[in-house]
Amino acid sequence: MTANKIKVGLIGAGFIGALHAKNLSRHPGIELAYVAEPNSDLGGKVAAEVGSKWIADPAEILSDSSVDAVWIASPASTHTDLIRRSIEANKAVFCEKPVGMDLVEVDALVDKYEDYGKPVFIGFNRRFDGSHARLKEIVESGAIGKVEMVSITSRDPNPPPVYYMKATPGGIFYDTIIHDLDIARWLLGEEPVEVYSTASCHLDNEVNPDREYDAATVTLKCASGAVCQITASRRAVYGYDQRIEVFGSKGMVQSENHGQSNVKLYQQDSIKQDPLQNFFIDRYATAYVSEIDTFVAACRGEKVDFPNLKDGREALFLSFEALKSARSDGPVRLG
Ligand SMILES: NC(=O)c1ccc[n+]([C@@H]2O[C@H](COP(=O)([O-])OP(=O)(O)OC[C@H]3O[C@@H](n4cnc5c(N)ncnc54)[C@H](O)[C@@H]3O)[C@@H](O)[C@H]2O)c1
């Protein structure tokens, strides 16, 4: 740590890595020392934009003893190994979701390092959205009593490119719904004992030629009787639809959609307002910064809550079981 700044090496400068690079470089608690990216054009460009050093191989970050923390934003298949190597190099770790793609490897990692003394923070950024965090605070205050039902609506404005859908069969569960499953666990406060999912294809052949699941529902049931329902779609013509509702014995609390403005136009026969924010980069812009604030606080030894290695494992497990349920068209008992 130099002059109270956490010295960080970023791994991966693709879509989300470039966004993290920008946010990390602007953060007063961070010194972004390296950007590791095998694609030299991309890595060089992102590193230059944020005044950092481009390297091709993350090994240089791991062997530099002055680096405090590793920030992993490479593809999902690299995550488990990079987390393990970062821990073995005695670094604090931030890793984008998911924690990996192979549950056996993830379980081995969790078994070995669940009690590692430095933060291992999994990038479930939605927990750091101001509205969702406020909703959680209200739930925890007891204002709505005992949690009985959680409803999560999660719809993307448009689907990913065809090559991406092809490369990630069933990906709606482990790529996007995994965020909602993390939110579900966070709000239910107990682990589900059963999952039942449905999934279907509604999009045109042009955007979904392989008839991949592009819409899904997931129901999680807990031992206490508390239930969470998630509905997700890869297409919503009206924008990025992100709503959470928690219903309890004493009331109900909602985190509603964010519009592009809060302005409403009232006329004789209608009330109009601006469209929803377009996608996660806009809707969760401040959440990506808040997760850095929390990571810095955790590295400084402050007592803060964040999604850890075990949370990453549980959300991955639930996403795989939810996909299994959709494919088998029946409920799956968990545990
Ligand atoms: N939390 C969120 O909101 C959010 C949003 C988007 C993506 N993600 C997650 O972030 C991860 C990356 O997604 P993306 O969309 O940025 O992918 P991407 O393909 O755009 O970027 C990944 C980058 O990592 C590089 N890379 C590959 N192997 C590497 C290695 N060993 N070391 C260093 N760099 C390596 C690739 O060259 C590429 O530039 C995924 O796990 C994805 O699920 C999270």
The ligand as a Gaussian input file, in Angstrom:
#p B3LYP/6-31G(d) Opt

LIG

0 1
 N      -20.888000      -7.417000     -13.216000
 C      -21.261000      -7.032000     -14.404000
 O      -22.107000      -6.172000     -14.568000
 C      -20.599000      -7.632000     -15.624000
 C      -20.837000      -7.069000     -16.876000
 C      -20.176000      -7.624000     -17.971000
 C      -19.329000      -8.706000     -17.822000
 N      -19.156000      -9.245000     -16.571000
 C      -18.283000     -10.417000     -16.378000
 O      -16.931000     -10.005000     -16.595000
 C      -16.202000     -11.030000     -17.238000
 C      -15.601000     -10.475000     -18.529000
 O      -16.646000     -10.105000     -19.395000
 P      -16.424000      -9.118000     -20.644000
 O      -17.768000      -8.885000     -21.209000
 O      -15.609000      -7.946000     -20.242000
 O      -15.584000     -10.054000     -21.625000
 P      -14.624000      -9.601000     -22.808000
 O      -14.467000     -10.793000     -23.663000
 O      -15.117000      -8.336000     -23.424000
 O      -13.252000      -9.270000     -22.085000
 C      -12.407000     -10.227000     -21.509000
 C      -10.963000      -9.787000     -21.786000
 O      -10.084000     -10.620000     -21.060000
 C       -8.962000     -10.908000     -21.892000
 N       -8.315000     -12.114000     -21.398000
 C       -8.548000     -13.398000     -21.729000
 N       -7.757000     -14.221000     -20.994000
 C       -6.997000     -13.428000     -20.222000
 C       -5.990000     -13.685000     -19.260000
 N       -5.630000     -14.928000     -18.925000
 N       -5.412000     -12.620000     -18.653000
 C       -5.783000     -11.359000     -18.951000
 N       -6.751000     -11.070000     -19.849000
 C       -7.354000     -12.091000     -20.454000
 C       -9.530000     -11.019000     -23.281000
 O       -8.513000     -10.800000     -24.269000
 C      -10.582000      -9.932000     -23.274000
 O      -10.089000      -8.684000     -23.735000
 C      -17.177000     -12.179000     -17.452000
 O      -17.037000     -13.127000     -16.434000
 C      -18.552000     -11.525000     -17.384000
 O      -19.556000     -12.392000     -16.907000
 C      -19.757000      -8.734000     -15.489000

